Amino acid sequence: MRIGLVVDATCDLPPEFLAAPGIRVMPIGIRLGEQRLIDRRDPDTTLSFYRDHLPKVGSKDGSQPLSAAELQQWFLDELVTDFDYVVCLTVDSLRSPIFEHATQASFGLLQHYHERRHAAGIAGPFTLRVLDSHSVFAGIACLA
């Protein structure tokens, strides 16, 4: 059984840990005016954000989680052929709708993952469990 761990991009883990086999970072959106950036915890992109965008952040800017449909597509593209069982840890559901969107996406995924696994020659089911960490940033890292 191939087991994977997913943490959302709010998780405060070093790049070396995030690059380990079996660990994936679920992206989140960042809204900057009319522009939407996707945070995948890439160190170069993060440095660019801090250098080029952070000084210009306004009061209406902030995180914007991916929709359930976007997350479902990400789960299909990134997880269903690489793993058999995945645990997905999200930021506290009281602070962000990431947990809700990931949970909705996981239910929708049940109807679509079979085709993807069959096309890849993978037999057997795919299981995804979305867990609310009830924590933020480094707290999620401790759980991971």
C-alpha positions as CSV (number, residue, x, y, z in Angstrom):
1,M,0.0,0.0,0.0
2,R,1.3,3.4,-1.0
3,I,0.6,5.9,1.7
4,G,0.8,9.7,1.3
5,L,0.6,12.8,3.4
6,V,-0.8,16.1,2.2
7,V,-0.5,19.4,4.1
8,D,-1.9,22.6,2.8
9,A,0.4,25.4,1.9
10,T,-0.1,27.2,5.2
11,C,1.9,24.5,6.9
12,D,5.2,25.8,8.2
13,L,7.6,23.0,7.3
14,P,11.1,23.4,5.8
15,P,11.4,22.7,2.1
16,E,13.6,19.6,2.8
17,F,10.7,18.0,4.7
18,L,8.1,19.0,2.0
19,A,10.3,17.5,-0.7
20,A,10.4,14.1,1.0
21,P,8.8,11.2,-0.9
22,G,5.1,10.7,0.0
23,I,4.5,14.3,1.0
24,R,2.6,16.7,-1.1
25,V,1.6,20.4,-0.6
26,M,-2.0,21.3,-1.4
27,P,-1.9,24.7,-3.0
28,I,-3.8,27.7,-1.8
29,G,-4.7,31.0,-3.5
30,I,-3.5,34.4,-2.6
31,R,-5.5,37.4,-3.8
32,L,-3.6,40.6,-4.6
33,G,-6.0,43.1,-6.0
34,E,-7.3,41.6,-9.2
35,Q,-4.4,39.1,-9.4
36,R,-4.5,35.6,-7.9
37,L,-1.3,33.8,-7.1
38,I,-1.1,30.1,-6.3
39,D,1.0,29.2,-3.3
40,R,2.7,25.8,-3.6
41,R,5.4,26.5,-1.0
42,D,8.1,26.7,-3.6
43,P,11.0,28.6,-2.0
44,D,11.9,30.7,-5.0
45,T,8.2,31.7,-5.5
46,T,7.9,32.5,-1.8
47,L,11.0,34.8,-1.9
48,S,9.7,36.5,-5.0
49,F,6.4,37.1,-3.2
50,Y,8.0,38.6,-0.2
51,R,10.3,40.8,-2.3
52,D,7.9,41.9,-5.0
53,H,4.3,41.7,-3.7
54,L,4.3,41.8,0.1
55,P,5.3,45.5,0.3
56,K,2.2,46.3,-1.8
57,V,-0.4,44.1,0.1
58,G,-3.5,46.1,0.8
59,S,-6.3,45.6,3.4
60,K,-8.5,43.7,0.9
61,D,-5.7,41.2,-0.1
62,G,-5.4,37.8,1.5
63,S,-5.5,34.1,1.2
64,Q,-8.2,32.7,-1.1
65,P,-8.5,28.9,-0.8
66,L,-9.0,26.9,-4.0
67,S,-12.6,25.9,-4.7
68,A,-13.8,22.3,-4.1
69,A,-13.7,21.8,-7.9
70,E,-10.1,23.0,-8.1
71,L,-9.1,20.8,-5.2
72,Q,-10.8,17.8,-6.7
73,Q,-8.9,18.3,-9.9
74,W,-5.6,18.7,-7.9
75,F,-6.4,15.4,-6.0
76,L,-7.0,13.6,-9.3
77,D,-3.8,15.0,-10.9
78,E,-1.5,14.7,-8.0
79,L,-2.7,11.8,-5.7
80,V,-4.8,9.1,-7.2
81,T,-2.2,7.4,-9.3
82,D,0.7,7.9,-6.8
83,F,-0.9,6.7,-3.6
84,D,-3.5,4.2,-2.4
85,Y,-4.2,5.9,0.9
86,V,-3.7,9.6,1.7
87,V,-4.1,11.7,4.9
88,C,-4.7,15.4,4.2
89,L,-4.1,17.8,7.1
90,T,-5.6,21.2,6.8
91,V,-5.4,24.5,8.7
92,D,-8.0,25.0,11.4
93,S,-11.5,25.0,9.9
94,L,-12.5,28.0,12.1
95,R,-9.8,30.1,10.4
96,S,-10.2,29.1,6.8
97,P,-12.6,27.2,4.5
98,I,-9.7,24.9,3.2
99,F,-11.0,22.0,5.3
100,E,-14.5,22.4,4.0
101,H,-13.4,22.7,0.4
102,A,-11.0,19.7,0.7
103,T,-13.8,17.6,2.3
104,Q,-16.2,18.5,-0.5
105,A,-13.6,17.7,-3.1
106,S,-12.9,14.3,-1.5
107,F,-16.5,13.3,-1.8
108,G,-16.6,14.4,-5.4
109,L,-13.4,12.5,-6.0
110,L,-15.1,9.2,-5.2
111,Q,-17.0,9.3,-8.5
112,H,-14.0,10.1,-10.7
113,Y,-10.8,8.4,-9.4
114,H,-11.6,4.9,-10.8
115,E,-11.1,6.0,-14.4
116,R,-7.8,7.7,-13.7
117,R,-6.4,4.6,-11.8
118,H,-7.7,2.2,-14.4
119,A,-6.0,4.2,-17.2
120,A,-2.7,4.0,-15.2
121,G,-3.1,0.3,-14.7
122,I,-3.6,0.5,-11.0
123,A,-6.1,-1.9,-9.4
124,G,-7.7,-1.3,-6.1
125,P,-9.4,1.6,-4.3
126,F,-8.1,5.0,-3.5
127,T,-8.8,6.5,0.0
128,L,-8.4,10.1,1.0
129,R,-9.1,11.3,4.6
130,V,-9.2,15.0,5.2
131,L,-8.5,16.0,8.8
132,D,-9.0,19.4,10.4
133,S,-5.7,20.0,12.3
134,H,-7.4,22.5,14.7
135,S,-4.1,24.3,14.4
136,V,-2.2,26.7,12.2
137,F,1.2,27.0,10.6
138,A,3.8,25.3,12.9
139,G,1.1,23.4,14.7
140,I,0.2,21.6,11.4
141,A,4.0,20.9,11.0
142,C,4.1,19.2,14.4
143,L,1.2,16.9,13.4
144,A,2.8,16.1,10.1
